[in-house]
Amino acid sequence: MNSSTPIRVMIVDDHGMIRKGLMVYLNNRPDILVIGEARDGSEAVNLCERLHPDVILMDLVMPEMGGVAATHAIHHRWPQVKIIALTSYQEKELVQDALQAGALGYLLKNITGDELAQAIRAACAGHPTVAPEVTQAFVLENCDSQPVDSLTNREREVLGLLVEGLNNPKIAERLIISRSTARAHVSNIFSKLGVTNRSEAVALALRKRMIQ
């Protein structure tokens, strides 16, 4: 994305006042432009097909089609669209469901405007952002028993690059290894930590202070 082009954002929430408030605030940011709003997941999918936003702020608990189902549908059809779950709920199961459906970030609605804007910028760049209050909630219950210390030095190095938000090709480039080797390291990390995606791995790394 050209640095002079604003980040195109879509807001999905069943409360009109929340949508309007977010729209007014975000449109005051020169690098962010709200291009659409949806009242439920089904409307979000239809709107995404027309607008192709860069980032979606997705409420999770909505009538008709909920945010998790919408996230899954959008991520499957348009994987380049970055989705941030923005909700009042921090139950572990809901967090896991949202991340496994394809959400890149998970934030609570008590977030400040500046923090939200920064999370949108981070998501657009492919970097996950998870609210500190829920980092423990979305790590699997048995994560404490996972063999964290079994990570090799190289895998810890790769994990650090995951925390930085690097994808597999960038990891390969940074470490001067093949993409297939980078992919294998990431897969091994997921298996050893008992997580299913990058957001969970990042949160676990931060929670256990595995990255210096």
Buried (B, 14 or more C-beta within 10 A) or exposed (E): EEEEEBBBBBBBBBEEEBBEBBBEBBBEBEBBBBBBBBBBBBBBBEBBEEBEBBBBBBBBEBEEBBBBBBBBBBBEEBEEBBBBBBBEBBEBEBBBBBBBBBBBBBBBBEBEEEEBBEBBBBBBEBBBBBBEEBBBBBBBEEBEEBEBEEBEEEBBBBBBBBBEBBBBEBBBEBBEBEBEBBBBBBEBBBEBBBBBBBBBBBBBBBBBEBBE
